[in-house]
Amino acid sequence: MDQMIHIGMDTSKHVFQLHGVNAAEEPVLRKKLRRQDLITFFGKLPPTAVAIEACGGSYHWARVLQSLGHQVKLIAPQLAKPYVKRGKNDAADAEAICEAMSRPTMRFVPVKTAEQQAALMLVGVRDRLVRQRTQLINVIRGYAAEFGLIAPTGLCRVEPLLERIRTDETLPALARELFEMQAAEYSRLEVQLEEVEDRLMAWHSAHEASQRLARIPGVGPIGAAMLVMKTPAPEAFRSARHFAAWLGLTPKDHSTAGRVRHGGITRAGDEVLRSVLVVGATAVIRQLRRGQSAPASPWLVALLTRKPPKLAAVALANKIARIAWKLMVTDESYKAPASASAGAV
């Protein structure tokens, strides 16, 4: 067998398809392995560059192969898909991954450590709990409205609504029992969410980079922690604009024949991180319009006179992302401008 220079591997739960090529880019390996045979095969193989799609379980296998002496490169699925020639099967996917990794301009995803993945799991669990709490609150409000019990919007209004339900003797006994069951579930979610947020704040306090990013207006501790967790290698981006584009905060490009046409934002990248930055920017704009914040930059004031607040929030989130990238790369701290003329956030 010719000496392989790199291998593309398509992964699944139990079956792994390999496609290897030699220095002349000729296929020298087409092999399907079961999960229990994968480590044995790569343990006997000389150190080789292996490409895997960045998906569920890929970080685990990347760490395993690295421990065996191989060089692992993770590729975003959307960057490997264009190299699938025709059809959709494991062999074609493995060949496409192998082809994509050989491109000189290909971008790769850094391999996360087990500790980094555990921290990201903390963010994911918090997001799930918040969504479950919101869903439960909407259910409680909907059922209460059917019995004529209406409460103002807001998280702080839920407990008074539940108290009114408990003391309302006109409700049927079955309804009160079901409301009490939902109230107990709500209390349980609140306790779990508080515990997860305490752990997240402890993680934030233990990381200097996260504390520096939290000083940026519109970021906050949770946003700063997510930026550090989800960007383990900020230096991999060539510029702040590339980082903002990775987050999906740059406009779509439909330019052709010298005519520039920009659309809405691409919404690429991490949806949760992007939404946190946009929500933070929205809070900054809300405080500015209420006169509750320090003097803003002329750029933001002029933008709000020309554009709707939602569009301005996305533009401000783009700017916040660029500032965050700069601070992560240079290890600098955010310094508020001495005057509004400084043009900062």
C-alpha positions in Angstrom: 0.0 0.0 0.0 1.3 3.5 -0.9 2.1 5.8 2.0 -1.0 7.7 2.9 -0.7 11.5 3.6 -4.2 12.1 4.9 -7.5 10.3 5.7 -11.0 11.6 5.6 -13.3 9.9 8.1 -17.1 10.0 8.1 -18.4 9.2 11.6 -21.6 7.8 13.0 -22.6 5.9 16.2 -21.3 2.5 15.2 -19.9 2.7 11.6 -16.9 4.7 10.4 -16.0 5.1 6.7 -12.4 5.9 5.9 -11.0 7.4 2.6 -7.2 7.8 2.4 -5.0 9.2 -0.4 -1.3 9.2 -1.1 1.0 12.1 -2.1 -0.4 12.0 -5.7 -4.0 12.4 -4.3 -4.8 8.9 -5.5 -7.1 6.8 -3.3 -5.2 4.1 -1.5 -7.7 3.3 1.3 -11.4 2.7 1.2 -12.5 1.0 4.4 -15.5 0.6 6.7 -14.9 0.0 10.4 -17.0 -0.8 13.3 -16.7 1.3 16.5 -14.8 -1.4 18.4 -12.2 -1.8 15.6 -11.4 1.9 15.0 -8.9 2.3 17.8 -7.1 -0.9 16.9 -6.8 0.2 13.2 -5.4 3.7 14.0 -3.2 2.3 16.8 -1.3 0.3 14.1 -1.2 3.2 11.6 1.8 5.5 11.4 1.1 9.2 12.3 -1.3 10.5 9.7 -3.4 13.6 9.2 -7.0 12.7 9.7 -10.0 15.0 8.9 -13.4 14.7 10.6 -16.6 16.7 10.3 -17.2 18.8 13.4 -20.3 17.2 14.7 -21.6 15.3 17.7 -18.8 13.0 19.0 -16.1 14.4 16.7 -14.2 16.1 19.5 -14.1 12.8 21.5 -12.6 10.9 18.5 -10.3 13.8 17.7 -8.8 13.6 21.2 -8.6 9.8 21.0 -6.7 9.9 17.6 -4.4 12.7 18.9 -3.5 10.5 21.8 -2.4 7.8 19.3 -0.1 10.3 17.6 -2.3 11.4 14.6 -2.9 15.0 13.5 -6.6 15.7 13.5 -8.4 18.4 11.6 -12.0 19.2 12.2 -14.0 20.7 9.3 -17.4 22.4 9.5 -20.0 20.3 7.6 -21.0 23.1 5.4 -17.5 23.5 4.1 -17.1 19.8 3.3 -20.5 19.4 1.6 -19.5 21.1 -1.7 -17.0 18.4 -2.3 -19.6 15.6 -2.4 -19.6 14.7 -6.1 -23.0 13.0 -6.3 -25.5 11.2 -4.1 -25.3 10.8 -0.4 -23.6 7.8 1.3 -20.8 7.2 3.8 -18.1 6.6 1.1 -18.9 9.8 -0.8 -18.9 11.8 2.5 -15.5 10.4 3.5 -14.1 11.2 0.1 -15.5 14.7 0.3 -13.9 15.3 3.7 -10.6 14.0 2.5 -10.8 16.3 -0.5 -11.8 19.3 1.5 -8.9 19.0 4.0 -6.4 19.2 1.1 -7.6 22.6 0.0 -5.0 25.3 0.9 -7.7 27.8 1.9 -9.7 25.4 4.0 -10.6 26.6 7.6 -10.5 24.1 10.4 -12.2 24.0 13.8 -10.0 23.8 16.9 -10.2 20.6 18.9 -11.9 21.3 22.3 -10.6 19.7 25.4 -12.9 17.7 27.7 -12.9 20.6 30.2 -14.0 23.0 27.5 -16.8 20.7 26.5 -17.9 20.4 30.1 -18.1 24.2 30.3 -20.1 24.4 27.1 -22.5 21.7 28.5 -23.1 24.2 31.4 -24.3 26.8 28.9 -26.4 24.3 27.1 -28.1 23.1 30.3 -28.9 26.7 31.3 -30.4 27.4 27.9 -32.6 24.3 28.1 -33.8 25.3 31.6 -34.6 28.8 30.5 -36.6 27.5 27.6 -38.5 25.0 29.8 -39.3 27.7 32.3 -40.6 30.0 29.6 -42.7 27.2 28.1 -44.1 26.4 31.6 -45.0 30.0 32.3 -46.8 30.3 29.1 -48.8 27.2 29.8 -49.7 28.4 33.3 -50.8 31.8 31.9 -52.9 30.2 29.2 -54.7 27.9 31.6 -55.2 30.7 34.1 -56.7 32.9 31.5 -59.3 30.3 30.7 -60.6 30.7 34.3 -60.5 34.5 34.1 -57.2 35.0 36.0 -55.0 37.4 34.0 -51.6 38.7 35.1 -49.2 41.3 33.7 -46.3 40.1 31.6 -42.9 39.6 33.3 -41.2 36.9 35.2 -41.8 38.7 38.5 -45.6 38.3 37.9 -45.6 34.5 37.9 -45.5 34.0 41.7 -48.3 36.4 42.4 -50.4 34.7 39.8 -49.8 31.3 41.4 -50.7 32.7 44.8 -54.0 34.1 43.4 -54.7 30.6 41.9 -54.1 29.0 45.3 -56.5 31.3 47.1 -59.2 31.3 44.5 -62.0 29.1 45.9 -64.1 29.3 42.7 -61.7 27.1 40.8 -62.6 23.4 40.5 -60.6 21.1 42.7 -59.1 19.3 39.8 -57.8 22.6 38.3 -56.2 23.7 41.6 -54.4 20.3 41.8 -53.0 20.6 38.3 -52.0 24.2 38.9 -50.3 23.1 42.1 -48.4 20.5 40.1 -47.2 23.1 37.6 -46.3 25.4 40.5 -44.1 22.7 42.0 -42.4 22.1 38.6 -41.8 25.9 38.3 -40.2 26.0 41.7 -38.0 23.0 40.8 -36.9 24.7 37.6 -36.1 27.9 39.4 -33.9 26.0 41.9 -32.1 24.2 39.1 -31.6 27.3 37.1 -30.2 29.2 40.1 -27.7 26.4 40.7 -26.5 26.3 37.1 -26.2 30.1 37.0 -24.1 30.0 40.2 -21.8 27.5 38.6 -21.6 29.6 35.5 -20.7 32.7 37.5 -18.1 30.8 39.4 -16.6 29.8 36.0 -16.7 33.4 34.9 -14.9 34.6 38.1 -12.2 32.0 37.7 -11.2 33.1 34.2 -9.4 36.4 33.7 -10.4 36.6 30.0 -14.1 36.3 30.8 -13.8 39.1 33.4 -12.1 41.4 30.9 -14.8 40.8 28.3 -17.6 41.5 30.8 -16.5 45.1 31.0 -17.7 45.7 27.4 -21.1 47.5 27.4 -23.8 45.0 26.4 -21.8 41.8 27.2 -22.1 41.0 30.9 -20.9 38.0 32.8 -22.9 35.3 30.9 -22.1 36.8 27.5 -18.4 37.0 28.4 -18.3 33.4 29.6 -20.0 32.2 26.4 -17.5 34.2 24.2 -14.6 32.5 26.0 -16.1 29.0 26.0 -17.2 29.0 22.4 -14.1 30.7 21.0 -11.2 28.6 22.3 -8.8 29.9 19.6 -9.7 33.5 18.6 -6.3 33.9 16.9 -7.5 31.5 14.2 -9.6 34.3 12.8 -7.6 36.6 10.5 -9.5 39.8 11.6 -12.3 41.0 13.7 -14.6 41.0 10.6 -13.9 37.3 10.1 -15.0 36.7 13.7 -18.2 38.7 13.2 -18.9 36.8 10.0 -18.4 33.5 11.9 -21.1 34.6 14.3 -23.4 35.4 11.4 -23.5 39.2 12.1 -22.3 40.3 8.7 -24.7 40.9 5.7 -25.2 38.4 3.0 -23.4 39.2 -0.2 -25.2 38.9 -3.5 -22.8 41.0 -5.6 -22.1 40.3 -9.2 -20.8 42.1 -12.3 -19.4 44.9 -10.2 -22.8 45.6 -8.5 -22.7 45.3 -4.8 -25.9 43.9 -3.2 -26.0 43.2 0.5 -28.9 41.5 2.2 -29.8 40.6 5.8 -27.3 39.0 8.2 -26.2 35.5 7.3 -27.3 34.0 10.7 -24.4 31.6 10.3 -22.4 30.2 13.3 -23.6 29.8 16.8 -27.2 30.9 17.2 -27.1 31.1 21.0 -24.0 33.3 21.2 -25.3 35.6 18.4 -28.6 36.0 20.2 -26.8 36.9 23.5 -24.8 39.6 21.8 -27.9 41.0 20.0 -29.9 41.0 23.3 -27.0 42.8 25.0 -26.9 45.4 22.2 -30.6 45.9 22.5 -30.3 46.6 26.2 -27.6 49.2 25.5 -29.8 51.0 23.0 -32.8 50.8 25.4 -30.8 52.5 28.1 -29.6 55.1 25.7 -33.1 56.0 24.5 -34.3 56.2 28.1 -31.3 58.4 29.0 -30.1 55.9 31.6 -26.6 55.3 30.2 -23.4 57.3 29.8 -23.0 59.4 26.6 -22.9 57.1 23.6 -20.7 57.3 20.6 -21.7 59.6 17.7 -21.7 56.6 15.5 -24.5 54.9 17.5 -26.5 58.1 17.9 -26.3 58.8 14.2 -27.2 55.2 13.4 -30.4 55.4 15.6 -31.5 58.5 13.7 -31.3 56.6 10.3 -32.2 53.0 11.1 -34.8 51.1 13.2 -33.7 50.1 16.7 -33.6 46.4 15.8 -31.3 46.9 12.9 -29.1 49.2 15.0 -29.0 46.5 17.7 -27.6 44.0 15.1 -25.0 46.6 13.9 -24.0 47.3 17.5 -23.7 43.5 18.2 -21.4 43.3 15.2 -19.2 46.0 16.8 -19.3 44.4 20.2 -18.1 41.1 18.6 -15.2 42.9 16.9 -14.2 44.5 20.2 -14.4 41.2 22.0 -12.2 39.5 19.4 -9.6 42.3 19.7 -9.5 41.9 23.5 -9.2 38.1 23.3 -6.4 38.2 20.9 -4.3 41.0 22.5 -5.2 40.2 26.2 -6.1 43.9 26.6 -8.8 45.3 28.8 -11.7 47.3 27.7 -11.3 51.0 28.4 -14.3 53.3 28.3 -13.7 56.4 26.2 -12.9 59.6 28.0 -15.5 61.4 25.9 -18.2 60.5 23.4 -16.0 61.7 20.6 -13.8 58.6 21.1 -16.3 56.7 19.0 -16.5 53.6 21.2 -19.6 51.6 22.1 
